[in-house]
Amino acid sequence: MIAKLKGKIEYMKDGFAVVDVNGVGYKVHLTAYAFGRIAGAGSVDLFIHTHVKEDAIDLYGFITMEELEMFELLISISGVGPKSGLGILTVATPVTIKTAILNEDSSILTKVSGVGKKTAERVILELKNKVGAISAGDQAEAVIDSDAIEALVTMGYSVSDARDALKLVPADIKEVGQRITLALRNLGKK
């Protein structure tokens, strides 16, 4: 199984990249966040999930180990395939997903095409005891940033730009509107 790839980006299109590792090109499916983060980079270092089916072997790449671990938890649930798993990680960070699971909030999971209310409830039920506890501060920040990311994406910014801009906003600012305003300033500086 392939667990990690480090190489030159040969080609990017429609949610995947071809990564050249010593002359061999690997097609790696990516979240919109990862796609935005590596766009324009000459080389990349990705954590990989190798998904084997009867008729295909697909690679899914992630910037952090935390994203890979959440992806693997999500696809372990019946009814959640790799495309849905990528979709969930596109709309929310692993901390936001953990918060939603621990708070039994299916609304974040159902934002993804192909994930209905019953599947979201199954994810919550089956993963509630598997996700680690997170601090109250991280929970509050995850909910606030989820709303802020959604607002910024609605304004036309990419998920990766929205997440990166929100990371620059001081953690002591808790009000969603203020976080969006400061993120917009950060986006304007680019």
LUMVEXSE-755193 format. One record per atom (N, C-alpha, C): x, y, z; residue in three letters. Coordinates in steps of 0.05 Angstrom, whole numbers, padded with zeros to 5 digits, always signed. Each point is the difference from the previous one (the first is absolute). Layout:
% LUMVEXSE-755193
XYZala
...
% end
This chain:
% LUMVEXSE-755193
+00017-00024+00000met
-00017+00024+00000met
+00017+00025+00000met
-00008+00020-00014ile
+00014+00025-00001ile
-00011+00017+00023ile
+00018+00010+00017ala
-00008+00016+00024ala
+00008+00029-00002ala
+00020+00006-00017lys
+00009+00028-00002lys
+00014+00003-00027lys
-00004+00024-00012leu
+00013+00007-00026leu
+00013+00027+00003leu
+00024+00001-00011lys
+00015+00026-00001lys
+00011+00002-00028lys
-00008+00021-00014gly
+00010+00002-00027gly
-00009+00026-00013gly
+00005+00001-00026lys
-00006+00024-00016lys
-00029-00001-00011lys
-00014+00022+00001ile
-00027+00001-00011ile
+00003+00003-00030ile
-00010-00020-00014glu
+00001+00000-00030glu
-00025+00014-00011glu
-00024-00005+00012tyr
-00025+00008-00012tyr
-00021+00001+00022tyr
-00018+00020-00002met
-00022+00002+00019met
-00026+00006-00016met
-00021-00013+00007lys
-00026+00005-00013lys
-00022-00013+00016lys
-00023+00014+00003asp
-00025-00011+00010asp
+00003-00018+00025asp
+00014+00010+00020gly
+00001-00014+00026gly
+00022-00022+00001gly
+00018-00001-00018phe
+00022-00019+00002phe
+00026+00013-00010phe
+00022-00012+00008ala
+00026+00009-00010ala
+00015-00025-00008ala
+00018+00003-00019val
+00018-00021-00008val
+00027+00007+00013val
+00009-00017+00017val
+00026+00005+00015val
+00021-00019-00012val
+00021+00012-00010asp
+00023-00015-00012asp
+00019-00006+00023asp
+00004-00026+00005val
+00019-00009+00020val
+00021-00017-00015val
+00023+00011-00005asn
+00021-00014-00014asn
-00008-00011-00027asn
-00015+00015-00015gly
-00008-00008-00027gly
-00026-00015-00002gly
-00013-00006+00023val
-00026-00014+00000val
-00021+00020+00008val
-00021+00003-00016gly
-00022+00019+00006gly
-00022-00013+00015gly
-00007+00010+00023tyr
-00023-00011+00016tyr
-00023+00020+00000tyr
-00024-00009-00008lys
-00024+00016+00001lys
-00011+00000+00028lys
-00001+00023+00013val
-00008+00002+00028val
-00025+00018+00002val
-00022-00010+00010his
-00024+00015+00004his
+00004+00017+00025his
-00010+00025+00000leu
+00005+00019+00021leu
-00026+00014+00009leu
+00000+00010+00025thr
-00022+00018+00009thr
+00005+00027-00014thr
-00021+00016-00001ala
+00003+00027-00011ala
+00020+00016+00016ala
+00002-00005+00026tyr
+00019+00014+00016tyr
+00029-00007-00008tyr
+00005-00026-00002ala
+00027-00009-00008ala
+00007+00009-00028ala
-00020-00001-00018phe
+00004+00008-00028phe
+00009+00029+00000phe
-00014+00017+00015gly
+00007+00029+00002gly
+00027+00004+00012gly
+00007-00016+00021arg
+00026+00004+00013arg
+00023-00007-00017arg
-00002-00020-00017ile
+00023-00009-00016ile
+00001+00013-00028ile
-00022+00014-00007ala
-00001+00013-00027ala
+00023+00020-00002ala
+00015-00002-00021gly
+00023+00018-00004gly
+00025-00009+00013gly
-00001-00021+00017ala
+00025-00010+00012ala
+00014-00018-00020ala
+00026+00000+00002gly
+00016-00017-00018gly
+00000-00029+00008gly
+00001-00004+00027ser
+00000-00027+00010ser
-00020-00002+00023ser
-00005-00025+00008val
-00020-00005+00020val
+00008-00023+00017val
-00010+00000+00025asp
+00004-00022+00019asp
-00027-00007+00011asp
-00011-00023-00007leu
-00028-00007+00007leu
-00001-00026+00016leu
-00018-00001+00019phe
-00007-00025+00014phe
-00021-00013-00018phe
+00002-00026-00004ile
-00017-00014-00020ile
-00017-00022+00013ile
-00024-00002-00010his
-00017-00023+00006his
-00003-00015-00027his
+00007-00025+00000thr
-00002-00017-00024thr
-00027-00015+00002thr
-00018+00005-00018his
-00026-00012+00000his
-00001-00021-00023his
-00004-00025+00008val
+00001-00022-00019val
-00029-00011-00004val
-00008-00001-00026lys
-00026-00011-00007lys
+00006-00022-00020lys
-00021-00014-00008glu
+00002-00022-00020glu
+00014+00010-00026glu
-00009+00024-00009asp
+00008+00009-00026asp
+00019+00024+00000asp
+00009+00009+00024ala
+00017+00023+00001ala
+00016+00002+00026ala
+00022+00014-00002ile
+00015+00008+00024ile
+00002+00030-00001ile
-00012+00014+00019asp
+00000+00029+00001asp
+00016+00010+00023asp
+00013+00023-00004leu
+00016+00013+00021leu
-00014+00026+00008leu
-00002+00004+00026tyr
-00012+00025+00011tyr
+00022+00013+00017tyr
+00005+00026-00006gly
+00022+00014+00014gly
-00010+00021+00019gly
+00016+00004+00022phe
-00007+00019+00021phe
+00025+00015+00009phe
-00004+00025+00007ile
+00022+00017+00009ile
+00010-00009+00028ile
-00018-00007+00018thr
+00007-00008+00027thr
-00009-00028+00007thr
+00013-00012+00019met
-00007-00027+00010met
-00028+00001+00012met
-00007+00022+00013glu
-00026+00003+00013glu
-00022-00003-00021glu
+00003+00013-00023glu
-00020-00002-00022glu
-00002-00029-00010glu
+00023-00013-00003leu
+00000-00028-00009leu
-00015-00018+00020leu
+00006+00003+00026glu
-00013-00016+00020glu
-00030+00004+00000glu
-00009+00026-00003met
-00029+00005+00000met
-00013-00012-00025met
+00014+00002-00023phe
-00010-00012-00025phe
-00004-00030+00004phe
+00020-00013+00012glu
-00002-00029+00004glu
-00022-00008+00019glu
-00005+00017+00021leu
-00023-00005+00017leu
-00026+00003-00015leu
-00002+00021-00016leu
-00025+00005-00014leu
-00007-00022-00020leu
+00020-00010-00015ile
-00006-00020-00020ile
-00004-00028+00012ile
+00006-00003+00026ser
-00005-00025+00013ser
-00030-00004+00005ser
-00016+00021-00003ile
-00029-00001+00004ile
-00014-00008-00025ile
-00018-00019+00002ser
-00016-00009-00022ser
-00016+00023-00012ser
+00002+00004-00026gly
-00014+00022-00013gly
+00017+00024-00005gly
+00025+00001+00011val
+00018+00022-00004val
+00024-00011-00016val
+00001+00008-00025gly
+00022-00009-00017gly
+00022+00022-00001gly
+00021-00005-00015pro
+00022+00019-00002pro
-00009+00027-00010pro
-00017+00001-00020lys
-00009+00027-00010lys
-00015+00016+00021lys
-00017-00014+00015ser
-00015+00014+00022ser
+00020+00008+00022ser
+00019-00017+00006gly
+00020+00006+00020gly
+00016+00025-00007gly
+00008+00002-00026leu
+00015+00024-00009leu
-00018+00024+00001leu
-00026-00004-00007gly
-00018+00023+00001gly
-00004+00011+00028gly
-00002-00018+00020ile
-00003+00008+00028ile
+00025+00015+00009ile
+00024-00009-00007leu
+00024+00013+00007leu
+00005+00026-00015leu
-00014+00004-00022thr
+00001+00025-00015thr
-00016+00021+00015thr
-00023-00007+00011val
-00017+00021+00013val
+00007+00004+00029val
+00016-00018+00012ala
+00006+00004+00028ala
+00027-00012+00007ala
+00013+00012+00020thr
+00026-00011+00010thr
-00006-00024+00018thr
+00021-00016+00004pro
-00004-00023+00018pro
-00011+00008+00028pro
+00010+00022+00011val
-00010+00009+00026val
-00030+00007-00001val
-00008+00013-00022thr
-00029+00007-00004thr
-00017-00026-00002thr
+00010-00019-00014ile
-00014-00026-00003ile
-00002-00014+00027ile
+00022-00001+00015lys
-00001-00012+00026lys
-00020+00014+00018lys
+00000+00027-00001thr
-00019+00016+00016thr
-00029-00007-00008thr
-00005-00002-00025ala
-00027-00007-00010ala
-00008-00027+00010ala
+00018-00019-00001ile
-00006-00027+00009ile
-00005-00001+00030ile
+00017+00013+00016leu
-00003+00001+00029leu
-00026+00014+00008leu
-00007+00021-00015asn
-00025+00015+00006asn
-00024-00011-00013asn
+00003-00022-00015glu
-00022-00013-00015glu
-00013+00020-00019glu
+00016+00016-00014asp
-00010+00020-00019asp
+00005-00010-00028asp
-00021-00010-00013ser
+00003-00012-00027ser
+00000+00021-00022ser
-00004+00025+00006ser
-00003+00021-00021ser
+00025+00004-00016ser
+00024-00003+00012ile
+00025+00004-00015ile
+00003-00023-00019ile
-00006-00024+00008leu
+00003-00024-00017leu
-00019+00000-00023leu
-00024+00010+00004thr
-00020-00001-00022thr
+00004+00022-00020thr
+00019+00018+00004lys
+00007+00021-00021lys
+00012-00013-00024lys
+00010-00024+00002val
+00014-00014-00021val
-00020-00015-00017val
+00003+00002-00027ser
-00017-00014-00018ser
+00004-00030+00004ser
-00022-00015+00002gly
+00002-00029+00004gly
-00001-00009+00029gly
+00001+00019+00019val
-00003-00007+00028val
-00026+00011+00010val
-00019-00018+00004gly
-00026+00008+00010gly
-00001-00001+00030gly
-00024+00006+00011lys
-00003+00001+00029lys
+00005-00027+00013lys
-00010-00022-00012lys
+00004-00027+00012lys
+00029-00007+00000lys
+00015+00005-00021thr
+00028-00006-00001thr
+00015+00017+00021thr
-00006+00026+00001ala
+00013+00017+00020ala
-00005-00009+00028ala
-00025-00009+00006glu
-00006-00011+00027glu
+00016-00025+00005glu
+00003-00017-00020arg
+00016-00025+00003arg
+00029+00007+00006arg
+00011+00020-00014val
+00028+00009+00005val
+00003+00008+00029val
-00019+00016+00009ile
+00001+00010+00028ile
-00002-00023+00020ile
-00019-00018-00005leu
-00004-00023+00018leu
+00025-00018+00002leu
+00011-00006-00024glu
+00023-00019-00001glu
+00027+00013+00008glu
+00003+00026-00004leu
+00026+00012+00006leu
+00001+00015+00027leu
-00023+00003+00013lys
+00000+00015+00025lys
+00020-00010+00021lys
+00003-00026+00001asn
+00019-00012+00020asn
+00028-00003-00012asn
+00003+00005-00026lys
+00027-00004-00013lys
+00015+00026-00002lys
-00014+00023-00001val
+00015+00026-00002val
+00009+00008+00028val
+00024+00011+00001gly
+00010+00009+00026gly
-00014+00024+00010gly
+00001+00004+00026ala
-00012+00024+00012ala
+00017+00024-00009ala
-00014+00023-00004ile
+00014+00024-00006ile
-00009+00022+00020ile
+00017+00019+00003ser
-00005+00020+00021ser
-00024+00017-00008ser
-00012+00012+00020ala
-00024+00018-00004ala
+00008+00023-00018ala
+00024+00011+00003gly
+00009+00022-00017gly
+00002-00008-00029gly
+00011-00024-00005asp
+00002-00009-00028asp
-00028-00005-00011asp
-00019-00010+00016gln
-00027-00005-00009gln
-00013+00026-00009gln
+00002+00020+00017ala
-00012+00026-00007ala
+00012+00012-00025ala
+00027-00001-00002glu
+00014+00011-00023glu
-00008-00015-00025glu
-00003-00026+00001ala
-00007-00016-00023ala
-00027+00007-00011ala
-00020+00005+00018val
-00027+00007-00009val
+00001+00028-00012val
+00013+00019+00012ile
+00002+00027-00010ile
+00014+00000-00027ile
+00023-00014-00002asp
+00015+00000-00025asp
-00015-00014-00022asp
-00016-00020+00006ser
-00016-00014-00020ser
-00020+00020-00013ser
-00013+00016+00017asp
-00018+00020-00010asp
+00015+00022-00016asp
+00023+00008+00009ala
+00016+00020-00014ala
+00010-00010-00027ala
+00009-00025-00001ile
+00009-00011-00025ile
-00023-00001-00020ile
-00023-00009+00010glu
-00023-00002-00018glu
-00007+00028-00011glu
+00001+00021+00017ala
-00006+00027-00010ala
+00021+00009-00020ala
+00026-00005+00005leu
+00021+00009-00019leu
-00002-00015-00026leu
-00007-00026+00000val
-00004-00015-00025val
-00023+00011-00015val
-00022+00008+00014thr
-00023+00012-00013thr
+00008+00026-00014thr
+00020+00014+00011met
+00009+00025-00012met
+00019-00004-00023met
+00006-00026-00006gly
+00016-00006-00023gly
+00029-00008+00005gly
+00008-00002+00025tyr
+00027-00009+00007tyr
+00001-00030+00001tyr
+00023-00011-00005ser
+00003-00029+00001ser
+00001-00009+00029ser
-00005-00026+00005val
+00001-00011+00027val
+00028+00004+00012val
+00020-00006-00016ser
+00028+00002+00010ser
+00007+00029+00007ser
-00008+00019-00017asp
+00006+00029+00007asp
-00015+00008+00025asp
-00025-00009+00003ala
-00016+00007+00023ala
+00012-00011+00026ala
+00008-00025-00001arg
+00013-00013+00024arg
+00026+00014+00007arg
+00016+00005-00021asp
+00026+00013+00006asp
-00004+00028+00011asp
-00019+00015-00010ala
-00005+00027+00010ala
-00010-00001+00029ala
-00017-00019+00007leu
-00010-00002+00027leu
+00021-00009+00020leu
+00020-00015-00010lys
+00022-00008+00018lys
+00016+00025+00010lys
-00001+00021-00016leu
+00015+00024+00007leu
-00015+00018+00019leu
-00026-00005+00004val
-00017+00016+00018val
+00007-00009+00029val
+00004+00019+00018pro
+00007-00007+00028pro
-00022-00017+00012pro
+00008-00020+00015ala
-00019-00020+00012ala
-00018+00013+00021ala
+00008+00023+00012asp
-00017+00012+00020asp
-00024+00014-00012asp
-00002+00003-00026ile
-00023+00012-00013ile
-00020-00023-00006ile
-00023+00001+00014lys
-00018-00023-00001lys
-00025+00006-00017lys
-00006+00025-00005glu
-00025+00007-00015glu
+00004-00006-00030glu
-00019-00014-00012val
+00003-00009-00028val
+00004+00024-00018val
-00016+00021+00003gly
+00002+00023-00018gly
+00027+00013+00001gly
+00011+00003+00024gln
+00027+00011+00003gln
+00021-00017-00013gln
-00003-00026+00003arg
+00019-00019-00012arg
-00001+00002-00030arg
-00024+00002-00011ile
-00003+00003-00029ile
+00013+00026-00010ile
-00005+00022+00014thr
+00011+00026-00007thr
+00030-00001+00000thr
+00012-00011+00020leu
+00030-00002+00001leu
+00011-00019-00021leu
-00015-00022-00005ala
+00008-00019-00021ala
+00000+00014-00027ala
-00021+00017-00005leu
-00001+00015-00025leu
+00023+00019-00003leu
+00008+00012+00022arg
+00024+00018-00001arg
+00025-00017-00007arg
+00002-00023+00012asn
+00023-00018-00006asn
+00000-00008-00030asn
-00024-00006-00010leu
-00003-00008-00028leu
+00007+00024-00019leu
-00006+00024+00009gly
+00006+00024-00015gly
+00030+00006-00002gly
+00015-00010+00019lys
+00029+00005+00000lys
+00015-00018-00019lys
-00013-00021-00011lys
+00013-00019-00018lys
+00005+00013-00027lys
% end
